[in-house]
């Protein structure tokens, strides 16, 4: 499908890239939609390999105009959350972290644990990574402040109180024992406690304990003493830091597939909690991932006045402007250079490294892959788990420089040292089926000849035609290896028994399908990279070398833009002038030379 980029406006807004199945594969924002979108389709040598792969899958695009770039940023984050595009950095939010919620906007507020933060006027503390300290805190609040735990409506006319009233864990608002004003005063004391203000509370409780002891109410004094000990124990778990400010501290570590983010919550100068997150690896650099994390995380989380980050992030000024409009106060994002703020940031970075190592030691990618392999075994009725999978793809342009690729996955993970490239030798022209047949035949004839172990399963990037061609090659070698294809358009699994093909349709949420897509896409990526290297090597010496004024850089720019000398030969002067460094005079010279 040819994309019409001429109608895209200069306005700020958001663009949605779609594939052939109308799935949103990328969401981006721009100050100028026209300029930003055009960058994807011009001078692709400046794009990352992942972006070039994405561009190959773009079949359509939509855009939404906004009033400002800040509005575009907010809309972009919402659309990423809704569509979860495969080429965007994504915060894995399948695990909801717990908060403490204070319903201060109700007549008789409650304090309780929740895993969903809403914009409902309530106060939220957290998020926290463990429920145990929250429940301990709630128990202390219940003992000291007597905040009600029941959910029933309070009108002061109940016939009798609940058990909590009798054990002195509720002041009895349901029966009118305490007024709304008095009750809310206790709630605000509890809020100050949650904010870290324990010094005043401890002094007050100590005075109460001594007074009770002097009045010889030893049992009551002992209960107050236990409350004091509980508060002190909770306070000892907080790591003191310099200053009295509130801030979030964000650091990250990365491996090949994931960025591990560590978030420290500093409140009133103390480390009161932390949370760890994982981002699906999409961008090449940690600063870009941190920028995307901040945009997604603070959509529904409290915004502190200061955010300390490990690296300078892209779009910092724009993000600060958005956070200020969201929180109604000044927000600073910066990289601490020295002192205690730098120390706490370094500690967050070490924790991020530890989270990454723990995830790797736990073998989370391995475990999820193993689960997907078990699904594959059931779906395809295999005799054993497909531990060793080999996948094939073909890359060619108009039948020239055709290359076959083979990638290897063991236990669901890529083994790049086993990847192989096949230069097509027996096929001329555009015959994809014959090329697949040749590559499969060469690969397994060699394994049989050298008595090497065969794979547990073969995956072909293609539909019934490619699968049938590969199956015929196996039959000629008298091999019976489970063979399937994965058709790009609808991601249907093409099965093969002898030369008959069937179809298996799995939901997009299936782990087995996700693994097959990952393997197929890796085979495609490797094929395209191999083809590009071969084409570049062949074109090192080309007809372009004979044109005066065309040097190495301009030749490379032309080939990168058009893909082949034949396409350059068919280009107009205006088309050639779209390439950087090619003016009208040089474009006319190229046309004249190649038309001879």
MARVEXPA-744778 format. One line per field, with one value per residue (C-alpha): y, z, x; residue number from 1; residue in three letters. Coordinates in nm, 3 decimals. Layout:
N
c2 = [Y ...]
c3 = [Z ...]
c1 = [X ...]
num = [NUM ...]
residuo = [ALA ...]
***
This chain:
596
c2 = [0.000 0.343 0.598 0.950 1.177 1.499 1.555 1.530 1.873 2.073 2.076 1.912 1.579 1.202 0.948 0.578 0.337 0.027 -0.303 -0.493 -0.639 -0.288 -0.346 -0.040 -0.120 0.220 0.541 0.863 1.234 1.536 1.913 1.893 1.577 1.633 1.668 1.383 1.125 1.203 1.125 0.757 0.730 0.945 0.892 0.559 0.512 0.738 0.512 0.233 -0.125 -0.175 0.137 0.023 -0.312 -0.132 0.084 -0.232 -0.338 -0.004 -0.040 0.258 0.547 0.770 1.098 1.307 1.684 1.844 2.204 2.173 1.937 1.882 1.764 1.535 1.386 1.305 1.155 0.950 0.792 0.707 0.550 0.342 0.215 0.129 -0.027 -0.166 -0.136 -0.385 -0.123 0.115 0.098 -0.057 -0.054 -0.403 -0.323 -0.669 -0.651 -0.373 -0.234 -0.163 0.183 0.312 0.511 0.776 0.879 1.233 1.355 1.143 1.234 0.960 0.864 0.519 0.412 0.089 -0.100 -0.072 -0.170 0.091 0.462 0.671 1.044 1.059 1.324 1.073 1.071 0.791 0.673 0.444 0.243 -0.023 -0.351 -0.558 -0.589 -0.699 -0.360 -0.196 -0.434 -0.373 0.003 -0.036 -0.234 0.045 0.308 0.104 0.071 0.432 0.642 0.416 0.476 0.275 -0.034 -0.107 -0.006 0.061 0.413 0.622 0.831 0.799 0.613 0.248 0.038 -0.111 -0.083 -0.351 -0.553 -0.301 -0.045 -0.282 -0.362 0.011 0.004 0.227 0.538 0.441 0.703 0.466 0.515 0.886 0.852 1.079 1.383 1.421 1.700 1.500 1.192 1.388 1.529 1.171 1.098 1.394 1.276 0.942 1.120 1.308 0.973 0.828 1.133 1.049 1.291 1.047 1.268 1.463 1.149 0.962 1.247 1.258 0.882 0.880 1.146 0.942 0.626 0.802 0.952 0.612 0.456 0.725 0.657 0.289 0.192 -0.041 -0.249 0.060 0.199 -0.127 -0.106 0.249 0.128 -0.145 0.118 0.329 0.028 -0.052 0.305 0.306 -0.029 0.103 0.417 0.214 0.050 0.386 0.490 0.850 1.078 1.440 1.718 1.738 1.732 1.489 1.332 1.018 0.864 0.665 0.444 0.153 -0.141 -0.324 -0.652 -0.754 -0.765 -0.568 -0.243 -0.287 0.033 0.099 0.372 0.505 0.715 0.986 1.158 1.418 1.321 0.948 0.651 0.526 0.272 0.142 -0.029 -0.217 -0.223 -0.383 -0.224 -0.428 -0.330 -0.119 0.184 0.155 0.375 0.381 0.761 0.705 0.419 0.635 0.912 0.669 0.523 0.868 0.948 0.621 0.589 0.940 0.911 0.761 0.815 1.106 1.362 1.476 1.823 1.662 1.361 1.253 1.045 0.850 1.020 1.332 1.226 1.331 1.583 1.679 2.033 1.911 1.636 1.883 2.116 1.831 1.720 2.078 2.113 1.778 1.846 2.220 2.297 2.332 1.998 1.953 1.662 1.650 1.432 1.484 1.532 1.487 1.470 1.264 1.292 1.133 0.860 0.763 0.763 0.533 0.307 0.293 0.205 -0.083 -0.208 -0.196 -0.408 -0.651 -0.675 -0.755 -1.025 -1.177 -1.191 -1.358 -1.606 -1.689 -1.761 -1.568 -1.553 -1.925 -2.014 -1.819 -1.969 -2.318 -2.260 -2.148 -2.461 -2.677 -2.499 -2.561 -2.929 -2.955 -2.739 -2.917 -3.266 -3.310 -3.616 -3.408 -3.047 -2.854 -2.755 -2.690 -2.484 -2.368 -2.094 -1.984 -1.674 -1.534 -1.175 -1.047 -0.740 -0.818 -1.151 -0.993 -1.069 -1.324 -1.455 -1.726 -1.697 -1.954 -1.869 -2.112 -2.101 -2.340 -2.363 -2.060 -1.836 -1.731 -1.889 -1.637 -1.833 -2.096 -1.852 -1.925 -1.732 -1.904 -1.734 -1.862 -2.060 -2.253 -2.008 -1.704 -1.445 -1.406 -1.764 -1.756 -2.117 -2.254 -2.047 -2.189 -2.539 -2.486 -2.350 -2.625 -2.894 -2.764 -2.727 -3.076 -3.258 -3.130 -3.235 -3.585 -3.607 -3.499 -3.701 -3.393 -3.386 -3.264 -2.993 -3.072 -2.838 -2.619 -2.282 -2.118 -1.747 -1.780 -1.945 -2.275 -2.233 -2.193 -2.472 -2.715 -2.632 -2.696 -3.018 -3.149 -3.092 -3.288 -3.568 -3.595 -3.638 -3.894 -3.678 -3.648 -3.327 -3.133 -2.837 -2.531 -2.187 -1.856 -1.635 -1.265 -1.118 -1.293 -1.477 -1.813 -2.129 -2.336 -2.704 -2.971 -3.344 -3.465 -3.208 -3.115 -2.796 -2.705 -2.395 -2.342 -2.011 -1.910 -1.598 -1.310 -1.353 -1.709 -1.760 -2.018 -1.770 -1.494 -1.722 -1.820 -1.454 -1.372 -1.650 -1.561 -1.191 -1.275 -1.489 -1.201 -0.948 -1.166 -1.225 -0.853 -0.774 -1.046 -0.924 -0.564 -0.668 -0.869 -0.593 -0.331 -0.547 -0.600 -0.235 -0.119 -0.101 -0.003 0.208 0.504 0.508 0.624 0.936 1.253 1.407 1.082 0.979 0.715 0.909 1.017 0.670 0.521 0.775 0.695 0.320 0.353 0.566 0.366 0.017 -0.067 0.085 -0.020 0.192 0.484 0.439 0.468 0.770 1.122 1.431 1.535 1.193 1.206 1.554 1.408 1.243 1.445 1.599 1.557 1.893 1.951 1.966 1.638 1.472 1.561 1.420 1.091 1.060 1.133 0.879 0.592 0.638 0.567]
c3 = [0.000 -0.095 0.184 0.090 0.307 0.126 0.325 0.669 0.839 1.006 1.332 1.660 1.725 1.749 1.469 1.471 1.244 1.137 0.973 0.699 0.956 1.076 1.408 1.566 1.578 1.687 1.841 1.833 1.890 1.714 1.722 1.344 1.223 0.863 0.936 1.188 0.981 0.667 0.857 0.867 0.488 0.396 0.472 0.643 0.703 1.005 1.154 1.401 1.280 1.485 1.335 0.983 1.058 1.184 0.871 0.659 0.837 0.800 0.573 0.688 0.932 1.114 1.294 1.556 1.571 1.916 2.038 2.176 2.207 2.575 2.475 2.221 2.492 2.713 2.422 2.312 2.659 2.669 2.322 2.405 2.716 2.518 2.208 2.354 2.017 1.963 1.869 2.162 2.498 2.727 3.102 3.214 3.436 3.477 3.842 4.031 4.324 4.652 4.787 5.115 5.044 5.275 5.177 5.318 5.097 5.285 5.613 5.816 5.617 5.600 5.551 5.362 5.110 4.738 4.415 4.197 4.216 4.094 4.041 4.306 4.548 4.801 4.943 4.828 4.983 4.785 4.572 4.776 4.660 4.959 5.129 5.467 5.585 5.471 5.680 5.977 5.928 5.909 6.232 6.407 6.271 6.398 6.746 6.787 6.596 6.595 6.227 6.129 5.915 5.822 5.486 5.594 5.561 5.879 6.000 6.379 6.436 6.439 6.714 6.834 6.754 6.606 6.785 6.699 6.922 7.217 7.171 7.134 6.769 6.654 6.829 6.731 6.478 6.373 6.709 6.742 7.015 6.823 6.608 6.245 6.337 6.617 6.396 6.112 6.355 6.428 6.055 5.994 6.277 6.099 5.771 5.935 6.066 5.712 5.588 5.833 6.115 6.405 6.646 6.773 6.793 6.994 7.241 7.283 7.336 7.586 7.796 7.780 7.890 8.192 8.293 8.278 8.480 8.746 8.765 8.813 8.489 8.405 8.144 7.941 7.981 7.851 7.539 7.473 7.525 7.263 7.020 7.081 7.014 6.692 6.563 6.650 6.475 6.164 6.169 6.190 5.857 5.685 5.548 5.637 5.362 5.356 5.333 5.410 5.054 4.873 4.557 4.344 4.245 3.920 3.792 3.550 3.426 3.095 2.924 2.565 2.599 2.909 3.093 3.471 3.647 4.018 4.178 4.530 4.715 4.934 5.165 5.421 5.368 5.429 5.198 5.267 4.990 4.654 4.350 4.062 3.708 3.377 3.033 2.716 2.536 2.230 2.236 2.205 2.503 2.873 2.869 2.608 2.815 3.130 2.941 2.827 3.178 3.332 3.075 3.137 3.514 3.612 3.410 3.719 4.001 4.240 4.106 4.352 4.324 4.231 4.021 4.027 3.726 3.634 3.295 3.117 2.937 2.599 2.605 2.966 2.940 2.772 3.033 3.319 3.163 3.148 3.507 3.632 3.459 3.606 3.965 3.980 4.108 3.992 3.907 3.857 3.674 3.710 3.745 4.088 4.048 4.402 4.768 4.940 4.651 4.424 4.681 4.696 4.312 4.299 4.552 4.325 4.031 4.229 4.317 3.949 3.866 4.141 4.006 3.663 3.801 4.008 3.702 3.502 3.780 3.818 3.447 3.383 3.005 3.013 3.220 2.999 2.690 2.838 2.897 2.534 2.416 2.614 2.444 2.106 2.185 2.265 1.976 1.715 1.873 1.888 2.046 2.256 2.342 2.046 2.236 1.914 1.648 1.319 1.118 0.755 0.549 0.208 0.128 -0.228 -0.440 -0.792 -0.775 -0.727 -0.447 -0.304 0.039 0.262 0.640 0.916 1.285 1.575 1.901 2.185 2.476 2.335 2.329 2.030 1.975 1.742 1.703 1.513 1.263 0.898 0.568 0.232 -0.099 -0.348 -0.618 -0.827 -0.859 -1.085 -1.077 -0.821 -0.718 -0.339 -0.320 -0.508 -0.293 0.028 -0.117 -0.205 0.139 0.331 0.107 0.145 0.522 0.601 0.331 0.505 0.852 0.721 0.541 0.849 1.085 1.288 1.510 1.343 1.490 1.682 1.459 1.150 1.108 0.767 0.726 0.480 0.387 0.229 -0.082 0.113 0.356 0.072 -0.099 0.220 0.284 -0.062 0.013 0.337 0.157 -0.102 0.188 0.350 0.662 0.890 1.088 1.221 0.986 1.012 0.856 0.997 0.758 0.827 0.736 1.000 1.198 1.115 1.171 0.852 0.928 0.693 0.664 0.351 0.092 0.240 0.445 0.726 0.939 1.316 1.455 1.803 1.999 1.993 2.369 2.327 2.453 2.180 1.907 2.062 2.060 1.696 1.598 1.779 1.597 1.259 1.301 1.397 1.084 0.877 1.044 0.982 0.619 0.550 0.717 0.514 0.192 0.264 0.325 0.003 -0.205 -0.063 -0.141 -0.501 -0.553 -0.422 -0.788 -1.002 -1.298 -1.062 -1.029 -1.391 -1.332 -1.267 -0.932 -0.774 -0.496 -0.228 0.001 -0.273 -0.425 -0.085 -0.030 -0.370 -0.316 0.037 -0.090 -0.402 -0.319 -0.658 -0.971 -1.175 -0.956 -0.984 -1.364 -1.362 -1.129 -1.249 -1.187 -0.916 -0.748 -0.749 -0.595 -0.287 -0.194 0.027 -0.171 -0.515 -0.678 -1.002 -1.219 -1.078 -1.103 -1.475 -1.525 -1.357 -1.573 -1.889 -1.806 -1.703 -1.999 -2.249]
c1 = [0.000 0.135 0.108 -0.001 0.212 0.122 -0.198 -0.041 -0.061 0.218 0.016 0.122 -0.043 -0.015 0.036 -0.056 0.131 -0.065 0.027 -0.157 -0.398 -0.490 -0.312 -0.150 0.222 0.359 0.227 0.431 0.384 0.529 0.541 0.495 0.323 0.428 0.800 0.814 0.625 0.828 1.149 1.051 1.048 1.350 1.719 1.656 2.027 1.985 1.718 1.793 1.764 1.446 1.288 1.375 1.211 0.902 0.883 0.881 0.559 0.376 0.073 -0.132 -0.123 -0.365 -0.307 -0.485 -0.426 -0.386 -0.369 -0.015 0.280 0.195 -0.154 0.010 0.234 -0.066 -0.261 0.041 0.075 -0.297 -0.293 0.016 -0.160 -0.475 -0.318 0.009 0.190 0.470 0.734 0.672 0.845 0.583 0.555 0.454 0.159 0.009 0.117 -0.061 0.133 -0.052 -0.135 -0.280 -0.593 -0.741 -1.096 -1.063 -1.348 -1.606 -1.782 -1.612 -1.298 -1.149 -0.785 -0.739 -0.525 -0.602 -0.429 -0.595 -0.521 -0.815 -0.854 -1.130 -1.004 -0.870 -0.517 -0.286 0.040 0.269 0.286 0.466 0.617 0.505 0.168 0.305 0.439 0.115 -0.095 0.136 0.093 -0.285 -0.279 -0.086 -0.326 -0.620 -0.468 -0.355 -0.607 -0.911 -0.993 -1.300 -1.257 -1.618 -1.764 -2.122 -2.274 -2.242 -2.537 -2.490 -2.816 -2.701 -2.861 -2.534 -2.160 -1.937 -1.670 -1.396 -1.569 -1.558 -1.187 -1.113 -1.016 -1.301 -1.448 -1.804 -1.916 -2.196 -2.371 -2.286 -2.020 -1.776 -1.858 -1.754 -1.507 -1.341 -1.317 -1.154 -0.897 -0.788 -0.778 -0.547 -0.319 -0.302 -0.223 0.066 0.189 0.180 0.370 0.651 0.571 0.627 0.823 0.520 0.309 0.572 0.602 0.225 0.202 0.488 0.312 -0.008 0.179 0.335 -0.002 -0.167 0.115 0.088 -0.286 -0.196 -0.375 -0.092 -0.273 -0.369 -0.015 0.129 -0.092 0.033 0.391 0.338 0.211 0.522 0.747 0.557 0.601 0.971 1.023 0.847 1.061 1.382 1.295 1.312 1.651 1.729 1.852 1.958 1.701 1.333 1.204 0.978 1.111 1.113 1.447 1.457 1.739 1.759 1.962 1.919 1.977 1.906 1.527 1.425 1.492 1.462 1.353 1.399 1.186 1.262 1.003 1.162 0.913 1.016 1.379 1.325 1.314 0.962 0.928 1.044 0.901 1.058 0.922 1.013 0.995 0.984 1.305 1.231 1.457 1.834 1.925 1.829 1.755 1.483 1.337 1.337 1.159 0.890 0.863 0.802 0.533 0.350 0.398 0.284 -0.035 -0.199 0.052 0.118 0.365 0.636 0.798 1.132 1.230 1.594 1.698 2.007 2.059 1.941 1.624 1.483 1.194 1.269 1.130 0.812 0.760 0.815 0.559 0.307 0.375 0.338 0.002 -0.103 0.008 -0.052 0.299 0.658 0.823 1.196 1.359 1.737 2.046 2.210 2.583 2.710 2.619 2.353 2.109 2.366 2.429 2.061 2.050 2.354 2.181 1.874 2.101 2.255 1.907 1.810 2.117 2.017 1.660 1.799 2.031 1.749 1.526 1.802 1.879 1.511 1.511 1.190 1.248 1.332 1.026 0.786 0.948 0.919 0.549 0.511 0.694 0.454 0.164 0.325 0.360 -0.012 -0.135 0.077 0.039 0.416 0.572 0.812 0.891 1.041 1.357 1.552 1.368 1.517 1.342 1.390 1.315 1.409 1.505 1.528 1.454 1.331 1.512 1.856 2.105 1.862 1.957 1.812 1.840 1.824 1.797 1.813 1.617 1.693 1.449 1.270 1.579 1.793 2.136 2.298 2.620 2.416 2.258 2.336 2.313 2.252 2.331 2.071 2.251 1.996 1.705 1.683 1.408 1.128 1.049 1.014 0.892 1.193 1.431 1.283 1.307 1.674 1.770 1.588 1.736 2.092 2.063 1.934 2.128 2.439 2.316 2.238 2.572 2.767 2.544 2.455 2.139 1.821 1.594 1.277 1.076 1.114 0.939 0.898 0.824 0.537 0.210 0.100 0.318 0.640 0.548 0.467 0.797 0.993 0.800 0.891 1.261 1.231 1.048 1.326 1.570 1.333 1.318 1.014 1.069 0.766 0.725 0.500 0.470 0.354 0.164 0.224 -0.112 -0.326 -0.054 -0.213 -0.009 0.023 0.070 0.199 0.155 0.328 0.210 -0.130 -0.153 -0.390 -0.444 -0.437 -0.560 -0.441 -0.545 -0.296 -0.256 -0.125 0.229 0.288 0.190 0.400 0.703 0.647 0.611 0.934 1.120 0.967 1.050 1.408 1.445 1.307 1.540 1.843 1.742 1.701 2.035 2.210 2.052 2.154 2.515 2.527 2.367 2.600 2.903 2.790 2.716 3.052 3.148 2.851 2.746 2.726 3.105 3.134 2.921 3.128 3.038 2.920 3.154 3.129 2.892 2.649 2.650 2.569 2.291 2.136 2.147 2.011 1.722 1.627 1.756 1.906 2.066 1.760 1.534 1.776 1.768 1.386 1.380 1.300 1.512 1.266 1.292 1.670 1.671 1.498 1.830 2.061 2.348 2.188 2.112 1.926 2.240 2.376 2.033 2.013 2.364 2.262 1.949 2.147 2.418 2.188 1.951 2.230]
num = [1 2 3 4 5 6 7 8 9 10 11 12 13 14 15 16 17 18 19 20 21 22 23 24 25 26 27 28 29 30 31 32 33 34 35 36 37 38 39 40 41 42 43 44 45 46 47 48 49 50 51 52 53 54 55 56 57 58 59 60 61 62 63 64 65 66 67 68 69 70 71 72 73 74 75 76 77 78 79 80 81 82 83 84 85 86 87 88 89 90 91 92 93 94 95 96 97 98 99 100 101 102 103 104 105 106 107 108 109 110 111 112 113 114 115 116 117 118 119 120 121 122 123 124 125 126 127 128 129 130 131 132 133 134 135 136 137 138 139 140 141 142 143 144 145 146 147 148 149 150 151 152 153 154 155 156 157 158 159 160 161 162 163 164 165 166 167 168 169 170 171 172 173 174 175 176 177 178 179 180 181 182 183 184 185 186 187 188 189 190 191 192 193 194 195 196 197 198 199 200 201 202 203 204 205 206 207 208 209 210 211 212 213 214 215 216 217 218 219 220 221 222 223 224 225 226 227 228 229 230 231 232 233 234 235 236 237 238 239 240 241 242 243 244 245 246 247 248 249 250 251 252 253 254 255 256 257 258 259 260 261 262 263 264 265 266 267 268 269 270 271 272 273 274 275 276 277 278 279 280 281 282 283 284 285 286 287 288 289 290 291 292 293 294 295 296 297 298 299 300 301 302 303 304 305 306 307 308 309 310 311 312 313 314 315 316 317 318 319 320 321 322 323 324 325 326 327 328 329 330 331 332 333 334 335 336 337 338 339 340 341 342 343 344 345 346 347 348 349 350 351 352 353 354 355 356 357 358 359 360 361 362 363 364 365 366 367 368 369 370 371 372 373 374 375 376 377 378 379 380 381 382 383 384 385 386 387 388 389 390 391 392 393 394 395 396 397 398 399 400 401 402 403 404 405 406 407 408 409 410 411 412 413 414 415 416 417 418 419 420 421 422 423 424 425 426 427 428 429 430 431 432 433 434 435 436 437 438 439 440 441 442 443 444 445 446 447 448 449 450 451 452 453 454 455 456 457 458 459 460 461 462 463 464 465 466 467 468 469 470 471 472 473 474 475 476 477 478 479 480 481 482 483 484 485 486 487 488 489 490 491 492 493 494 495 496 497 498 499 500 501 502 503 504 505 506 507 508 509 510 511 512 513 514 515 516 517 518 519 520 521 522 523 524 525 526 527 528 529 530 531 532 533 534 535 536 537 538 539 540 541 542 543 544 545 546 547 548 549 550 551 552 553 554 555 556 557 558 559 560 561 562 563 564 565 566 567 568 569 570 571 572 573 574 575 576 577 578 579 580 581 582 583 584 585 586 587 588 589 590 591 592 593 594 595 596]
residuo = [UNK UNK UNK UNK UNK UNK UNK UNK UNK UNK UNK UNK UNK UNK UNK UNK UNK UNK UNK UNK UNK UNK UNK UNK UNK UNK UNK UNK UNK UNK UNK UNK UNK UNK UNK UNK UNK UNK UNK UNK UNK UNK UNK UNK UNK UNK UNK UNK UNK UNK UNK UNK UNK UNK UNK UNK UNK UNK UNK UNK UNK UNK UNK UNK UNK UNK UNK UNK UNK UNK UNK UNK UNK UNK UNK UNK UNK UNK UNK UNK UNK UNK UNK UNK UNK UNK UNK UNK UNK UNK UNK UNK UNK UNK UNK UNK UNK UNK UNK UNK UNK UNK UNK UNK UNK UNK UNK UNK UNK UNK UNK UNK UNK UNK UNK UNK UNK UNK UNK UNK UNK UNK UNK UNK UNK UNK UNK UNK UNK UNK UNK UNK UNK UNK UNK UNK UNK UNK UNK UNK UNK UNK UNK UNK UNK UNK UNK UNK UNK UNK UNK UNK UNK UNK UNK UNK UNK UNK UNK UNK UNK UNK UNK UNK UNK UNK UNK UNK UNK UNK UNK UNK UNK UNK UNK UNK UNK UNK UNK UNK UNK UNK UNK UNK UNK UNK UNK UNK UNK UNK UNK UNK UNK UNK UNK UNK UNK UNK UNK UNK UNK UNK UNK UNK UNK UNK UNK UNK UNK UNK UNK UNK UNK UNK UNK UNK UNK UNK UNK UNK UNK UNK UNK UNK UNK UNK UNK UNK UNK UNK UNK UNK UNK UNK UNK UNK UNK UNK UNK UNK UNK UNK UNK UNK UNK UNK UNK UNK UNK UNK UNK UNK UNK UNK UNK UNK UNK UNK UNK UNK UNK UNK UNK UNK UNK UNK UNK UNK UNK UNK UNK UNK UNK UNK UNK UNK UNK UNK UNK UNK UNK UNK UNK UNK UNK UNK UNK UNK UNK UNK UNK UNK UNK UNK UNK UNK UNK UNK UNK UNK UNK UNK UNK UNK UNK UNK UNK UNK UNK UNK UNK UNK UNK UNK UNK UNK UNK UNK UNK UNK UNK UNK UNK UNK UNK UNK UNK UNK UNK UNK UNK UNK UNK UNK UNK UNK UNK UNK UNK UNK UNK UNK UNK UNK UNK UNK UNK UNK UNK UNK UNK UNK UNK UNK UNK UNK UNK UNK UNK UNK UNK UNK UNK UNK UNK UNK UNK UNK UNK UNK UNK UNK UNK UNK UNK UNK UNK UNK UNK UNK UNK UNK UNK UNK UNK UNK UNK UNK UNK UNK UNK UNK UNK UNK UNK UNK UNK UNK UNK UNK UNK UNK UNK UNK UNK UNK UNK UNK UNK UNK UNK UNK UNK UNK UNK UNK UNK UNK UNK UNK UNK UNK UNK UNK UNK UNK UNK UNK UNK UNK UNK UNK UNK UNK UNK UNK UNK UNK UNK UNK UNK UNK UNK UNK UNK UNK UNK UNK UNK UNK UNK UNK UNK UNK UNK UNK UNK UNK UNK UNK UNK UNK UNK UNK UNK UNK UNK UNK UNK UNK UNK UNK UNK UNK UNK UNK UNK UNK UNK UNK UNK UNK UNK UNK UNK UNK UNK UNK UNK UNK UNK UNK UNK UNK UNK UNK UNK UNK UNK UNK UNK UNK UNK UNK UNK UNK UNK UNK UNK UNK UNK UNK UNK UNK UNK UNK UNK UNK UNK UNK UNK UNK UNK UNK UNK UNK UNK UNK UNK UNK UNK UNK UNK UNK UNK UNK UNK UNK UNK UNK UNK UNK UNK UNK UNK UNK UNK UNK UNK UNK UNK UNK UNK UNK UNK UNK UNK UNK UNK UNK UNK UNK UNK UNK UNK UNK UNK UNK UNK UNK UNK UNK UNK UNK UNK UNK UNK UNK UNK UNK UNK UNK UNK UNK UNK UNK UNK UNK UNK UNK UNK UNK UNK UNK UNK UNK]
***
